[in-house]
Amino acid sequence: MHPAKANIVEDIAGRLNSSPFLFVADYTGLKVPQFAELRNRLHAVGAEFHVVKNTFLRRALSDAGLPELSDLRGQTAIVTGHQDVAAAAKVVKTFATEVKKPALRAGIVDRLVVSTEQINAIADLPSRDVLLATLLGVLQAPATQLVRVLNEPAASLARVLQAKVDQANAGEPEVAAEPEAVEPAA
């Protein structure tokens, strides 16, 4: 293989190794402004969109130790990233519904081949931050309930004592305070 081509394959393999996901899309018919818009949207969520030759991608997948994708034909672009896979999938899905392009073919998530339907299901998931916040709430719920249970006897005792004080004060007639006598100054 020519050294320039080997460098391209090495660059693609590096992207694949550093990304937890890969989406393969057919970008046929995508105009330059649309291409730039998709790149900008993906950049905002920490992902990238690159055009690659199918032969280079096949070789890079092999070099990276990733499973082979069978649907590599036509004009191919890849989406890789370093952050949230759901956010990148959501951007691609939203863009594809708006513009009717690019058409997702397949993908690899955590070294497993996923279909277009599975990528769309990933796109429908909440973002990573929302999922983490939900998980934190679930994990904190038992501790919060335990604290409430432990505090309840003391709170009940305080309410009983306050009721006794209020009851004792309610039974006594209020005595008007007598004005203090003022002593004449000598």
Summary of the structure (lengths in Angstrom):
residues: 186
radius of gyration: 33.4
end to end distance: 118.6
largest distance: 118.6
contacts: 481
relative contact order: 0.13
helix: 58%
strand: 16%
